[in-house]
Amino acid sequence: MPAGHGLADHTHPWAQLTYSSRGVLRMTSMSTTWIVPPSRAVYVPPHMPHQVDVFEDAFLRTIYIDESACPVGHQRMPGCRSFAFDARGDCGARCTRAARAA
């Protein structure tokens, strides 16, 4: 995806894990924004509003996860939200217990 492009705020009934194998993305979900270089990925639960902006030409990669494969009530759990992983698989201090169970 070329720099300066992106995906407007949207939702969908599936979860997604998004990363860029090259280039830098900005992923915004509700009141949280992540800068996503190639060493990081962002998980977005089903029905969670989010948008993507591309800072550098990027190879955007997304894994879609059917809602039926997510825990029951997952998108409605208090505290359940998007979170980011780094290359070590660590979601850091922003990872809540509800997000870890996702």
N, C-alpha and C positions, 0 to 999 in steps of 0.2 A: 504494500500500500504506500503510495507516495507521501512524502512529508507534507503537512498542511491539510491532509484529508483525515477522515475519521468516520465514526458512526454516531449519529445523533442519539440522544437519550431514547432508550427503548427497553422493552421487557420481552421475555418469551417463556414458555412453559417448561423449558429444560434448564438445567444447570450448565455452567460452562467453566472450563479452565482455559485461560487465555495467556499466551506468551508470545514473544517475538524472538525468532531465531536470529534476527539481525535488525538493528534499529531500536529506537526508543518510543514507547507508547506512554500516554497518560490515560489511566483508567479512573473514571469517577463514578461512584455509586453512592447515592443519597448524599451524605455530608462528608464522605471520605474520598480522598484522591490519592492515587499511587502513581509514582513514576516507575515504569516497568522496562528496565533494560533487559538484554538477553539472559541475564542470570536470574531473573525473577519471573513468577507467574502469578496470576490473580484468579481466584475462584469466585464465581458469582452464583448464588443460589437461584433456583427457579423463581420467576415472577419479580425479581429484584431489578428496579430501574437502574440503568447504567449507560455510560457513553464512553467512547474511545476516541482519543485524538492522537495523531501521529506526529512526532517531533522530527524524526529522521526517517528516510525511506526505510520501510520495515517489511519483513516477512512475517506477517501475522499468522499465528497458528492457534487454533481453537479446538478443544475437545468438548463435544457436547455430551451431556449425561441426561438420559431420560429421567423425567420427574419420578417415575415409578421406582427407579434405582436409588433415589434419595430417601433419607429417613422420613417416616410418616410425619406430616405436619412441619417438616423441615423449614420451609419458607416462612412459616408463621411462628416459629419458636422465638421467644423473647431473646434478644441479643444475637440472633442468627443473622449474619451479614457477610458481605464480601470480605476476603482477607487475602494477603499476599504471601507467597513462599519465596525464599531465596534458593540459590543453587544447592544448598545443603538440605533442603526440605524443611527448613525451620520457618515457622510463620511468625516468630518474634512475639513481642509484647502485645501486639494488637490482636493476637489470636485468642478469642474467648473460649471458654469450655464448650459452649454451644457450637462454635465454629469448628473446634477440634473434632466434635462428634459427627460433623457433616461428611 
